[in-house]
Each structure stands twice: as structure tokens, then as C-alpha cells.
Amino acid sequence: MARPSFATLAALAAVACVLATALAAEPTPPTLAEPPAAGAPGLWSIYNQSLKSAKYIDLTHTLSPAIPVWKGFGPSRFGPAVSPQTGEPYRYAQDGFEATRYELSSDQFGTQLDPPAHWAPEYPGIDELPATYAVRPLAVISIVEQVAANPGYHLQVADIKRWEAQHGRIPAGSVVMVRSDWSKAWPDPALATREVFPGVCLAALKFLHEQRQILFHGHEPLDTDTTPTLEGEHWLMHHGYAQAEGVANLDQVPATGCLVTVGYPKLKGGLGGYARYIAICPADWQYGVSAGQVPEAPLPKSDQILQWDPAQGVRVRK
């Protein structure tokens, strides 16, 4: 498969980050029912030519009270939102809507974006990260074979250099995800109790940031490494770097040729972020879904309705 170069992806990412501004500045946009003109304004042509037909792959775990979480944070609970006037949950039949109450034990929960203030309060919290994090070139480095032989294997500088010998230099400003397939056992809560799991060694983190100037890296487990002091995470946070944790589905993403988008709630003074990562891959990639391939607007109606399940502590369709 012919894939775009990192230079092209980097340029695309740079302009994609200001897509919302370009759209807002256009005074008379065409209706959605009309096909885009050949000279579409601003960044619309980029979407029509590349992003519309691209394959979108979700790299995010679904949040629920049953997912793995560090014992030091304890469990989270979901429940129906309750009216403060009546003390009763809102109901579709009598109120016309329902809502959910989330009692989250930590902002270190599920697929995350860790800002450096998680360990170092002199650096930005989640609400202080720049909007330019939104879209970046994505590189995926696999250590699956090494982990199969040694479940506690950590990414080494030598692994990065072997990857570059095959795929080219990792571009500055990119996001590097480390594939280990650890997440294939998700959402088994026992994952959070494993003392042996794949990680990223400190030397590799320093190489990626100091020699390749990446934006941030991501990994599948809920910690960066298994050292007694979590030396890798300590170094990252105390040098102003963010990281992604709890990433999923990296086995569906090629080593090069994709972009990654990141979205997260802008919690005031937040020391962690419930994040959603989406890989955007070339149109001829074997995984993912393109715009228009699934119902989007209106969204599909289901024969099974969402109902509160007390046993699971979430809403399910039945």
C-alpha cells in the first residue's frame, strides 16, 4: 500500500489543527446536501480529498465501573442522575429524558492523557494543554515479539532504531504509540494487579523526546514502567511531557502513514484526562471505517433500548 510521507502527514496535521477556525471564518458555507465545489474554501478540500475516505480506528477503551484501575484509587460507580427536588431518578416516561451520575475515584481511569502536573504541579494540568495536541502524525512501534518471550519487556532505544531503519526517522512533533498487545486482556480487572507488564524504559523515553522531539508517547498498560520509582513517568512529568496510557487496538494500525486525534474533557486543574484517541489511516487500509460507511446523521434507531442494569452498574441495551 502506498502511504503518504511523514512530511505530508505533518503538514496535514498542522493545518488540520485549525480546521475549526477556518470553518468559522467562512461567511456563506454551502449546504451539506450540495457536493463540495472544486475550489472548496480553506481546509474543506483536504477533508474531501483525504480525510473523508480515510479509515478511522478507535484506540480507546469504554469506561465502566468494571475496568482495571489501580487499587490505590479504588472503584468508581455509575448511577442514574437524581432530581435534587424529589430525590428520584429522572425517567423517560415522566420527565422525557434520563441522565447519568458518575462517581469517579480518579482522573487516572481507563484510556488516559496524563499531563505533567500529574506529578509536577509547576507544569500544565489537563485544562492547560494547548489545542495543537488535537491532530498529529502517528508512529506505532511494536514490541509484541519481545513481550511474547518476556512479558515484562520494556521498549529499548535499539527497538526504536530498528524501526527507523525500516520505516524512516520518526518526525518531530509526532505521537509514538508502543504496541505490546497487553490490552487484549482488557477489561479483566486483574490486569491492574499484575506486577509484570510491558513498558518503556527511561533511555527510550529520553531518546524519543530529546533526540526525536516527539509530542508524546503512548502505551497500553496503565503505568509507564515497572521500576520501583516509576522512573520513566517521573522523568516525563518533571520535564514537562505528557503521555497516553491505556491505549487499545494498536494491532489494527500500521507502523506509519496514519494520523492520531485526541479529545479529552477540559477539567479545571485536572491532573489526568479521560481521553479518546482515534487513528486516521489511508483509505485502502484493511481496518477501520470511513465517513458514510455507517449511519451518522441521523444515528440508527435500535430495537433494544438503553436500560439501567443494577447488577452491572451501567446502562445496557435489552
C-alpha positions in Angstrom: 0.0 0.0 0.0 1.3 3.4 -0.9 1.3 5.6 2.2 1.8 9.3 2.5 5.2 10.5 3.7 5.7 11.8 7.2 6.4 15.2 5.7 2.9 15.2 4.1 1.3 14.0 7.2 3.0 16.6 9.3 1.8 19.4 7.0 -1.7 17.9 7.0 -1.7 17.7 10.8 -0.6 21.3 11.1 -3.5 22.7 9.0 -6.0 20.2 10.4 -5.5 21.7 13.9 -7.0 25.0 12.7 -9.9 23.4 10.9 -12.5 24.8 13.2 -11.2 28.3 12.8 -11.2 28.1 9.1 -14.8 26.8 9.1 -16.0 29.5 11.4 -14.4 32.2 9.3 -16.3 31.2 6.1 -19.3 33.5 5.8 -21.5 31.6 3.5 -20.9 27.8 3.7 -22.7 25.6 1.2 -25.5 23.4 2.5 -24.5 19.8 3.4 -26.7 18.5 0.7 -24.6 20.1 -2.0 -21.4 18.5 -3.3 -18.3 20.5 -2.5 -17.0 22.8 -5.2 -13.7 22.0 -6.9 -12.2 25.0 -5.2 -13.6 24.3 -1.7 -12.6 27.0 0.8 -10.0 26.7 3.5 -9.3 23.2 4.7 -12.6 21.7 3.3 -10.7 20.4 0.2 -8.3 18.5 2.5 -11.2 16.8 4.2 -12.9 15.9 0.9 -9.7 14.7 -0.8 -8.1 12.8 2.1 -10.0 12.6 5.4 -13.5 11.8 4.2 -12.3 8.5 2.7 -9.8 7.7 5.4 -10.2 4.8 7.8 -11.0 5.7 11.4 -9.9 3.3 14.2 -10.9 3.9 17.8 -7.9 3.4 20.1 -10.0 3.9 23.3 -11.4 1.6 25.9 -15.0 2.1 27.0 -15.3 3.4 30.6 -17.3 1.3 33.1 -17.1 0.6 36.8 -15.6 -2.9 36.0 -12.5 -1.9 34.1 -9.0 -2.3 35.6 -7.9 0.5 38.0 -5.0 0.8 40.5 -6.1 -0.4 43.9 -4.9 2.9 45.4 -7.7 4.7 43.7 -10.5 2.3 44.4 -13.7 1.6 42.5 -15.8 4.1 40.5 -19.6 4.0 40.4 -22.2 5.0 37.8 -25.8 5.6 38.6 -29.0 7.4 37.4 -28.9 11.1 37.9 -31.3 12.2 40.6 -33.5 15.3 40.9 -32.5 17.3 43.9 -36.1 18.4 44.4 -37.7 14.9 44.5 -34.7 12.7 45.3 -35.9 10.4 42.5 -34.0 9.4 39.3 -35.2 11.1 36.1 -37.3 8.8 33.9 -38.1 8.9 30.2 -41.8 8.3 30.9 -42.4 11.1 33.4 -39.5 13.6 32.6 -38.8 13.0 28.9 -35.2 12.2 29.5 -32.7 10.4 31.7 -29.1 11.2 32.7 -26.2 9.5 34.4 -24.3 10.3 37.6 -20.6 9.4 37.6 -18.7 8.9 40.8 -15.2 8.5 39.5 -12.5 7.6 42.0 -9.7 9.2 40.0 -8.9 11.1 36.8 -6.4 8.2 36.1 -9.1 5.9 34.7 -9.3 3.9 31.5 -7.7 5.3 28.4 -5.9 8.5 29.6 -3.9 11.5 28.7 -1.5 12.3 31.6 -0.5 16.0 31.8 2.8 16.7 33.5 1.0 18.2 36.5 0.1 14.7 37.5 3.5 14.5 39.2 4.9 18.1 38.8 2.5 20.9 39.8 4.7 23.6 38.3 3.7 22.2 34.8 0.4 22.3 33.0 -2.7 20.4 34.1 -5.1 18.9 31.6 -7.0 22.1 31.0 -3.8 23.9 30.2 -2.6 21.7 27.4 -2.6 23.6 24.0 -5.2 22.9 21.4 -2.4 21.9 19.0 -2.4 18.5 20.6 -5.5 17.7 18.5 -4.0 16.1 15.4 -0.6 14.6 14.8 1.3 12.1 12.7 1.2 8.7 14.4 4.1 6.1 14.6 3.4 2.7 16.0 6.4 0.7 17.3 5.6 -3.0 18.1 7.3 -5.0 20.8 4.9 -7.8 20.6 7.5 -10.4 19.7 9.7 -9.3 22.6 6.8 -9.4 25.0 5.8 -12.9 23.9 9.2 -14.1 25.1 9.4 -11.8 28.1 6.1 -10.4 29.5 8.0 -7.7 31.3 9.9 -6.4 28.3 10.3 -2.6 28.0 10.9 -0.7 24.8 14.6 -0.1 24.2 16.5 2.5 22.1 17.6 -0.4 19.9 14.0 -1.2 19.1 13.4 2.4 18.0 16.5 2.4 15.8 15.4 -0.9 14.2 12.0 0.6 13.5 13.6 3.7 11.9 15.9 1.5 9.7 12.8 0.1 8.2 10.3 3.0 8.2 12.4 6.1 8.3 13.2 8.7 11.0 10.4 9.5 13.5 9.3 13.1 12.7 9.4 15.8 15.3 6.1 16.7 16.8 4.6 13.2 16.2 2.9 10.8 18.6 4.6 7.4 19.1 2.4 4.5 20.4 4.1 1.4 21.7 2.2 -1.7 20.8 2.5 -4.7 23.2 -0.9 -6.3 22.9 -1.3 -6.1 26.7 -4.7 -4.6 26.1 -6.1 -7.7 24.5 -6.9 -9.0 28.1 -9.0 -5.9 28.8 -11.3 -5.4 30.7 -10.2 -8.1 33.1 -9.8 -6.2 36.4 -6.8 -8.5 37.3 -4.8 -6.5 34.8 -4.4 -3.8 37.4 -2.8 -6.2 39.8 -0.1 -7.6 37.5 3.4 -6.6 38.7 4.9 -7.8 35.5 3.8 -6.0 32.3 5.4 -4.4 29.2 6.7 -0.9 29.4 9.0 1.8 28.1 12.5 2.2 29.5 13.8 5.6 30.6 16.5 5.6 27.9 13.9 5.1 25.2 11.8 7.9 26.6 14.8 10.3 26.6 15.7 9.3 23.1 12.2 9.9 21.7 11.9 13.3 23.4 15.4 14.6 23.3 16.6 13.1 20.0 13.4 12.9 18.0 11.4 15.7 19.7 8.1 13.8 19.7 5.0 15.4 21.2 4.2 12.5 23.5 4.2 8.7 23.6 1.5 6.2 24.5 1.4 2.6 25.8 -1.2 0.0 26.5 -0.7 -0.7 30.3 -1.7 1.7 33.0 1.9 2.5 34.0 4.9 3.6 32.0 7.4 1.1 33.5 7.8 -1.4 36.3 10.7 0.2 38.2 10.2 0.7 41.9 10.1 4.5 41.5 8.3 4.6 38.1 11.4 6.4 36.9 10.1 6.8 33.3 6.9 8.5 34.3 8.8 10.6 36.9 11.2 11.8 34.3 8.5 12.7 31.8 6.3 14.6 34.2 9.2 16.5 35.8 10.4 17.6 32.3 7.1 18.9 31.1 6.0 15.9 28.9 2.5 14.3 28.7 1.8 10.7 27.9 -1.0 8.4 26.8 -1.9 5.3 28.9 -4.4 2.5 28.5 -4.4 2.7 24.7 -6.3 0.0 22.7 -6.4 -1.6 19.2 -2.9 -0.8 18.2 -2.8 -4.1 16.4 -5.2 -2.6 13.8 -2.9 0.4 13.0 0.1 0.3 10.6 3.5 1.4 11.7 3.4 4.6 9.6 1.0 6.5 7.4 -1.7 7.5 9.9 -2.6 10.5 11.9 -4.0 10.4 15.5 -6.6 12.7 17.0 -7.0 13.2 20.8 -10.0 14.5 22.7 -10.4 14.9 26.4 -12.6 16.8 28.9 -11.1 20.2 29.9 -11.3 19.7 33.7 -10.2 22.7 35.7 -6.9 21.9 37.3 -7.2 18.3 36.2 -4.2 16.0 36.8 -5.4 13.4 34.3 -7.7 13.1 31.4 -10.3 10.6 30.3 -9.1 10.6 26.7 -10.3 9.3 23.3 -7.7 8.6 20.7 -8.7 8.0 17.0 -6.3 6.8 14.4 -6.9 8.1 10.9 -5.4 5.8 8.3 -5.2 5.7 4.5 -8.4 4.8 2.6 -7.1 1.5 1.4 -6.1 0.3 4.9 -7.8 -3.0 5.9 -9.1 -1.9 9.3 -11.4 1.0 10.4 -14.4 2.7 8.9 -14.8 5.6 6.6 -17.3 8.5 6.8 -20.6 7.4 5.2 -20.0 3.7 5.7 -22.1 3.7 8.8 -25.2 5.8 9.8 -24.0 9.1 11.2 -26.8 11.7 11.0 -29.4 10.7 11.9 -27.9 7.9 14.0 -29.6 4.5 13.8 -32.5 3.5 15.9 -32.2 0.3 17.9 -34.9 -2.3 18.7 -33.2 -2.6 22.1 -33.4 0.4 24.4 -30.9 1.5 27.0 -31.9 0.5 30.4 -30.3 0.7 33.8 -28.8 -2.7 34.9 -28.2 -2.6 38.7 -26.0 -5.8 38.5 -23.6 -4.2 36.1 -23.9 -0.6 37.4 -24.3 0.8 33.9 -27.0 1.2 31.2 -27.2 -1.6 28.7 -29.4 -2.4 25.7 -32.0 -5.0 26.2 
